[in-house]
Amino acid sequence: MIDIQLFQSFKQLENSAFNFRMMTISKPLVDSLFAQFGEDDITRLSIREVGKLVSQIEEQSGQEFIHMEMGVPGLPASPVAIEAEKEALDKGLASAYPDIEGISFAKDEIARFAHLFMDVEVSAACCVPTVGAMQGSFAALLTVARTNPAKPYTLFIDPGFPVQKSQLHLLGLPLKSFDVLNYRGDKLHDKLESYLKEGNICSICYSSPNNPSWICFSESELKTIGELATKYDVVVIEDLAYFGMDFRQNYGVPGIPPYQLTVSHYTDHYILLLSASKIFSYAGQRIGMMIISESLRKRKYPNLKNYFTSDVFGHFISYGVLYATTAGTSHSAQYALASTLKAANDGQTDFVGELHLYGEKARLMKALFLKYGFYIVYKDEERELADGFYFTIAYPGMTSGELMKEFLYYGISAISLAITGSDNPNGLRACVSFVRLNQLEALEERLKEFAASR
C-alpha cells in the first residue's frame, strides 16, 4: 500500500491545470527535428539526446509529453539530507578540501548500512563516498581493468546502463556482453562460464534491480555469479542504484530479514555501487557510495604500479583514480548522505516505504499498456516481475525504432532497449518517475488512439 502522506505530497507537485488532451503531433515537425541529430536510426540516440529531441518537440508543438525516457527521481529530496548539507555549509566546510577516502561520519554510516540492510560485514575503510555512483563505476571499471594486462575485458550481463559502456569506450578499454533474457536460472552458469574460461575477463558488471528490465537476480543466480567470480579470479561490480526497490519484499527494516540480495554473500571478489540519487531522491548533489570487500581492498596487483605509485587495490582506487578525477567528494554532500543513512540505520525513516509510489505507478501504467495490446519484454525468472522504476514494452509487429518514432507523434517518449545491450529488436524502456498521476488519463487516451491506428 502507498503511504497516504507520501501520495498527497506527490500530488501537490502535479500541475493539475494543464490540459493533456491532444491531437497527434505533426509528423513533418517531428521528422524535421529528429533529422537535425544527423542520425537515421532513432534507436542510436542516447538518453540525453532523446530528452533534448522531446524538449524541442514540446516547445514547437505546444504539447506536453508523457515522459518515460529519463531515469530521474520523481520524488522530493530527503529533508534530512537537505538540513544536514545546510549545517555543513554553515560550519564553513566549503573552504576545506575533503578527505579523498571520505569523511569518517559517512564511512561509518555506510558500513552500518551494509550491515543492517544487506547483512554484509565491512569496515569503514572499505566504504568510500563518490561523486554519484557514476564516479564509483568509472573508478571501479578502470581500476580492475588495470590489475592484469592479460585480462583487460569487462563482461556486462545485459541489458544494462549504457553509460557504463561509454566509460570504457572513453578509456579505450575492451568489453564483452551477453543478453541475459534467455539465460536465467540454471542456464546462467554455463553461459557465464563460457566467457570466463577464456581467461581474459577482469570483471563482471550488472545491475539488480536491473536498469532497464527491472528483473532481479535470485539468490541462486547470485550464488552462481559469486562462485564463478571466485573460481576465475574475477571482480564483480554490482550496481545497486535501485537498492531496496524490489517491492515484492520489504528490505527497509534495519537489522531484520529479508536483506537486500547481493553477490557479496557468495564471494569476496566484489565492489558494490550504491547511489543516493534514487533511494534518497538526492540526484542533484551527486553523491554515491562504493563498498569494496576487505580482501580486495588490501590485495596487491603488481601491474598497478605501471599507472601509480602503489600496487594496493584500495589505495590505487582512492589516491590514483578518485584523486585524479575530482579530488574527493564535497563535504556538504557527504554530510547529507551520512545523516540520511544514519536516520535509516537508526530506524527513524522508512526510505523504502517512501519509494513505493514508483511501484504503484508502474502497476497502473503496465496495466494500460497491456490493455491496448502491448506486451512486457523482460519477465522475472521465479515470480511475477516486480513493479518499480522501469519496465519494458513492445508492440506486435513493430521494431523498437518504429515504435519509438511512432510514439513521438502521440506525445509519448521512451528509449530503445538497443542502447542497453538487449538483443531484442522490438522493445522500449519505460521509466515511471516523471509520469505524474494526473497524466495517466492522457496516457490512456494516447495509447487508445495509437492502438486504433494500427
C-alpha positions in Angstrom: 0.0 0.0 0.0 1.1 3.6 -0.6 1.7 5.9 2.3 -1.1 8.4 2.1 1.0 11.3 3.2 3.6 10.5 0.5 0.8 10.1 -2.1 -0.6 13.5 -1.1 2.8 15.3 -1.2 3.4 13.9 -4.6 0.0 15.0 -5.8 0.9 18.6 -4.8 3.7 18.5 -7.2 1.4 17.9 -10.2 0.2 20.6 -12.5 -3.5 19.9 -12.5 -4.3 22.9 -14.6 -2.7 21.5 -17.7 -4.9 20.1 -20.4 -3.4 16.9 -21.6 -6.0 16.2 -24.3 -4.3 16.4 -27.7 -4.3 15.7 -31.4 -1.4 13.7 -32.8 1.7 15.9 -33.3 2.7 16.9 -36.8 4.7 14.2 -38.5 6.8 16.7 -40.5 7.6 18.6 -37.3 8.8 15.5 -35.5 10.7 14.2 -38.5 12.5 17.6 -39.2 13.6 17.9 -35.6 14.9 14.4 -35.5 16.8 15.0 -38.7 18.9 17.7 -37.0 20.6 15.0 -35.0 22.2 13.6 -38.2 21.2 10.0 -37.3 19.0 7.8 -39.5 18.3 5.3 -36.7 16.5 6.8 -33.8 17.4 3.9 -31.5 21.0 5.1 -31.6 20.2 8.3 -29.8 21.5 8.5 -26.2 19.1 9.0 -23.3 20.0 12.7 -23.1 19.7 13.2 -26.8 16.2 11.7 -26.7 15.4 14.1 -23.9 16.6 17.0 -26.0 14.6 16.0 -29.0 11.4 15.6 -27.0 12.0 19.0 -25.4 12.3 20.6 -28.8 9.1 18.9 -30.0 7.2 20.1 -26.9 8.4 23.6 -27.4 7.4 23.8 -31.0 4.2 21.8 -30.8 2.9 23.2 -27.5 2.0 19.6 -26.4 3.4 18.2 -23.2 4.8 14.7 -23.4 4.3 11.7 -21.3 8.0 11.4 -20.4 9.3 7.9 -20.0 12.8 8.4 -21.3 14.7 9.8 -18.3 15.5 7.8 -15.2 15.3 10.9 -13.0 13.9 10.8 -9.4 10.3 12.0 -9.3 10.0 12.5 -5.5 11.2 15.3 -3.3 14.7 15.1 -1.9 15.2 13.9 1.6 14.6 16.7 4.1 17.2 15.1 6.4 19.8 15.4 3.7 19.0 19.0 2.9 19.2 20.1 6.5 22.5 18.2 7.1 24.0 19.8 4.0 23.0 23.3 5.1 24.5 22.6 8.5 27.8 21.5 6.9 28.0 24.7 4.9 27.2 26.8 7.9 30.2 25.3 9.7 32.4 26.6 7.0 33.4 23.3 5.5 33.1 24.6 1.9 36.5 26.2 2.3 38.3 22.9 3.1 39.2 20.0 0.9 37.5 16.8 1.9 39.5 13.6 2.6 40.0 11.6 -0.6 38.7 8.4 1.1 35.7 10.2 2.6 34.8 11.7 6.0 34.6 9.4 9.0 30.9 10.1 9.6 29.9 9.0 6.1 32.2 5.9 6.0 30.9 4.7 9.4 27.3 5.1 8.4 27.9 3.3 5.0 29.4 0.4 6.9 26.4 0.3 9.3 24.0 0.4 6.3 25.8 -2.5 4.7 25.4 -4.5 7.9 21.8 -3.5 8.7 20.3 -3.7 5.3 22.5 -6.2 3.4 23.8 -8.4 6.2 27.3 -7.6 4.9 30.2 -7.0 7.4 32.7 -4.5 6.1 35.0 -2.0 7.9 34.6 1.7 7.4 37.9 1.7 5.5 36.1 -0.3 2.7 33.4 2.3 2.3 34.2 5.3 0.0 31.8 8.1 -0.8 31.9 9.1 -4.5 30.6 11.8 -6.8 27.5 9.8 -7.6 27.5 6.1 -8.4 28.7 7.2 -11.8 32.1 8.1 -10.5 32.2 4.9 -8.5 31.5 2.9 -11.7 34.2 4.8 -13.5 36.8 4.2 -10.8 35.9 0.5 -10.4 35.9 -0.3 -14.1 39.2 1.5 -14.6 41.0 0.1 -11.6 40.0 -3.5 -12.2 41.0 -3.3 -15.9 44.5 -2.2 -14.8 45.1 -5.1 -12.5 46.3 -7.7 -15.1 47.3 -6.9 -18.7 46.3 -10.4 -19.7 42.7 -9.8 -18.5 41.5 -6.4 -20.0 37.9 -7.3 -20.7 34.8 -6.3 -18.6 31.9 -8.6 -19.1 28.4 -7.0 -18.9 25.4 -9.1 -18.1 22.9 -7.1 -20.2 20.6 -5.3 -20.5 22.3 -2.5 -18.5 23.0 1.1 -18.0 24.6 2.3 -21.3 26.8 4.9 -19.8 29.0 2.3 -18.1 30.0 1.0 -21.5 30.6 4.6 -22.6 33.0 5.0 -19.7 35.0 2.0 -21.0 34.9 3.4 -24.6 36.3 6.7 -23.4 39.1 4.9 -21.5 39.9 2.7 -24.6 39.2 -0.4 -22.6 37.5 -3.5 -24.2 34.3 -5.2 -23.2 32.1 -8.2 -23.9 28.5 -8.7 -23.1 25.5 -11.0 -23.4 21.8 -10.6 -23.0 20.5 -12.5 -20.0 17.0 -12.8 -21.4 17.4 -16.5 -22.4 19.9 -17.4 -19.7 18.1 -17.1 -16.4 18.2 -19.6 -13.6 20.4 -22.7 -14.2 21.2 -21.6 -17.7 23.2 -18.7 -16.4 26.1 -20.9 -15.1 27.2 -22.3 -18.4 26.7 -19.1 -20.3 28.7 -17.1 -17.8 31.5 -19.7 -17.6 31.8 -19.8 -21.4 33.2 -16.3 -21.2 35.2 -16.6 -18.0 37.1 -19.7 -19.1 38.6 -17.8 -21.9 40.9 -16.2 -19.3 40.7 -12.6 -20.4 37.8 -11.2 -18.2 38.8 -9.0 -15.3 35.3 -8.0 -14.1 31.6 -8.8 -14.4 29.2 -5.8 -14.3 25.4 -5.8 -13.9 22.6 -4.1 -12.0 19.9 -5.7 -9.8 17.1 -4.5 -9.7 18.0 -4.1 -13.4 18.0 -1.0 -15.4 16.2 -1.2 -17.8 14.3 -4.5 -17.4 13.6 -4.4 -13.7 14.5 -8.1 -13.4 16.1 -9.1 -10.1 18.7 -11.8 -9.8 17.7 -14.6 -7.5 19.8 -16.0 -4.6 20.8 -19.0 -6.8 21.8 -16.7 -9.7 23.9 -14.5 -7.4 25.5 -17.6 -5.9 26.4 -18.7 -9.5 27.9 -15.3 -10.3 29.8 -15.2 -7.0 31.2 -18.7 -7.1 32.4 -18.3 -10.7 34.0 -15.0 -9.9 36.0 -16.7 -7.2 36.9 -19.6 -9.4 38.2 -17.5 -12.2 39.6 -14.6 -10.1 37.2 -12.0 -11.5 35.9 -8.9 -9.7 32.1 -8.5 -9.6 31.0 -4.8 -9.9 27.4 -4.9 -8.6 25.3 -1.8 -9.4 22.7 -1.4 -6.6 21.5 2.0 -7.7 17.9 0.8 -7.1 18.6 -0.6 -3.7 15.5 -2.0 -1.9 13.2 -1.2 -4.7 12.1 -4.8 -5.4 8.8 -4.1 -3.5 7.8 -7.8 -3.5 9.9 -7.9 -0.3 10.3 -5.3 2.4 14.1 -4.6 2.5 13.6 -1.5 4.5 13.7 -2.6 8.2 17.2 -2.2 9.7 18.7 -5.4 11.1 15.6 -7.5 10.2 15.5 -10.0 7.3 14.9 -10.1 4.4 18.1 -8.3 3.4 18.9 -6.8 0.0 20.1 -9.7 -2.2 23.7 -9.2 -3.2 26.6 -11.2 -4.7 28.7 -10.2 -1.7 27.1 -13.1 0.2 28.9 -15.5 -2.2 32.3 -14.1 -3.0 34.9 -11.7 -1.6 35.7 -10.5 -5.1 33.3 -7.6 -5.2 32.7 -3.9 -5.5 29.2 -2.6 -4.6 27.9 0.6 -6.1 25.1 2.5 -4.3 23.6 5.9 -5.1 21.7 8.5 -3.1 20.0 9.6 -6.4 17.2 7.1 -6.5 17.0 5.7 -3.0 17.1 9.1 -1.3 16.0 11.2 -4.3 19.2 13.2 -3.9 20.4 13.2 -7.5 21.3 16.8 -7.9 24.1 16.8 -5.4 25.9 13.9 -7.0 26.7 11.6 -4.1 27.1 7.8 -4.1 28.9 5.0 -2.3 31.4 2.4 -3.2 31.9 -0.7 -1.0 35.0 -2.8 -1.6 35.5 -6.1 0.0 38.2 -6.2 2.7 40.4 -8.7 0.9 40.1 -6.9 -2.4 40.9 -3.5 -0.8 44.1 -4.9 0.6 45.1 -7.0 -2.4 48.3 -6.2 -4.3 48.4 -6.2 -8.1 52.0 -5.5 -9.4 50.6 -4.2 -12.7 49.0 -1.2 -10.9 52.5 0.3 -10.5 52.6 0.9 -14.2 50.0 3.6 -13.6 50.5 4.8 -10.0 53.0 4.6 -7.1 51.0 1.9 -5.2 50.1 -1.6 -6.2 47.4 -1.9 -3.4 44.0 -2.0 -4.9 42.2 0.2 -2.3 44.9 2.8 -2.3 45.0 2.9 -6.1 41.3 3.4 -6.5 41.2 6.3 -4.0 44.5 8.1 -4.5 45.1 7.1 -8.1 41.7 7.4 -9.6 39.4 9.4 -7.3 42.1 11.9 -6.6 42.9 12.4 -10.3 39.3 12.9 -11.2 37.6 15.0 -8.5 40.0 15.0 -5.6 37.3 13.8 -3.3 33.5 14.3 -2.7 32.1 17.6 -1.4 31.9 17.9 2.4 28.3 19.0 2.4 27.1 16.2 0.1 28.9 13.6 2.3 27.2 15.1 5.4 23.8 14.9 3.6 24.5 11.2 2.8 25.8 10.3 6.2 22.8 11.9 8.0 20.3 10.2 5.7 22.0 6.9 6.2 22.1 7.4 10.0 18.3 8.1 10.0 17.7 4.9 8.1 20.1 2.9 10.2 18.5 4.2 13.4 15.1 3.3 12.1 14.0 6.9 12.2 13.0 7.0 8.5 11.5 4.4 6.2 13.4 5.1 3.0 12.0 2.1 1.2 8.4 2.9 2.1 8.9 6.4 0.7 9.7 4.9 -2.7 6.6 2.8 -3.1 4.9 5.4 -5.3 7.1 4.2 -8.1 5.8 0.7 -7.8 2.2 1.9 -7.8 2.7 4.0 -10.9 4.4 1.1 -12.6 1.4 -1.2 -11.8 -1.1 1.3 -13.2 1.0 2.1 -16.3 1.7 -1.6 -17.2 -2.0 -2.3 -17.0 -2.7 0.4 -19.5 -0.1 -0.8 -22.0 -1.3 -4.4 -21.7 -4.9 -3.2 -22.2 -4.0 -1.7 -25.5 -2.1 -4.6 -27.0 1.5 -4.2 -25.8 3.5 -6.9 -24.0 6.2 -7.0 -21.4 9.6 -7.9 -22.9 11.6 -9.0 -19.9 10.0 -11.1 -17.1 11.5 -12.4 -13.9 12.7 -15.9 -13.5 10.8 -17.2 -10.5 7.9 -14.7 -9.9 5.9 -12.0 -11.5 8.0 -9.1 -12.4 8.2 -6.5 -9.6 6.6 -3.1 -10.1 9.2 -0.4 -9.8 11.2 2.3 -11.5 11.3 0.8 -15.0 9.6 -1.8 -17.2 10.0 -2.9 -20.8 7.3 -2.9 -23.5 6.9 -3.9 -27.1 4.1 -3.9 -29.7 3.4 -6.8 -32.0 4.8 -6.3 -35.5 6.8 -3.2 -34.7 10.6 -2.9 -34.2 11.9 -0.7 -31.3 12.8 2.0 -33.8 9.4 2.1 -35.4 7.6 2.1 -32.0 9.9 4.8 -30.5 9.4 7.1 -33.5 5.7 6.5 -33.7 5.3 7.3 -30.0 6.6 10.8 -30.6 3.7 11.5 -32.9 1.4 10.7 -29.9 3.4 12.7 -27.3 5.0 9.7 -25.6 8.8 9.3 -25.2 10.8 6.3 -24.2 14.3 4.8 -25.1 15.1 1.8 -27.2 16.4 -1.3 -25.5 19.1 -1.5 -28.2 21.3 1.0 -26.4 21.1 -1.1 -23.2 22.7 -4.2 -24.8 19.4 -6.0 -25.3 19.3 -8.5 -28.2 15.6 -7.9 -28.6 14.9 -5.8 -31.6 11.4 -4.7 -30.6 11.5 -3.3 -27.0 11.5 0.0 -25.3 12.3 1.0 -21.8 9.6 2.9 -19.9 10.6 4.9 -16.8 7.7 5.8 -14.4 9.4 8.5 -12.4 8.5 11.6 -14.5 4.9 10.4 -15.3 2.5 12.2 -13.0 -0.6 10.5 -11.6 -2.8 13.1 -13.3 -1.2 12.2 -16.7 -2.5 8.6 -16.6 -5.8 9.5 -18.2 -3.9 11.3 -21.0 -1.6 8.2 -21.4 -4.6 6.0 -21.8 -6.1 8.3 -24.4 -2.9 8.4 -26.4 -2.4 4.6 -26.2 -6.0 4.1 -27.3 -5.6 6.4 -30.3 -2.3 4.6 -31.1 -3.9 1.2 -31.0 -6.9 2.3 -33.1 -4.5 3.5 -35.8 -2.7 0.1 -36.2 
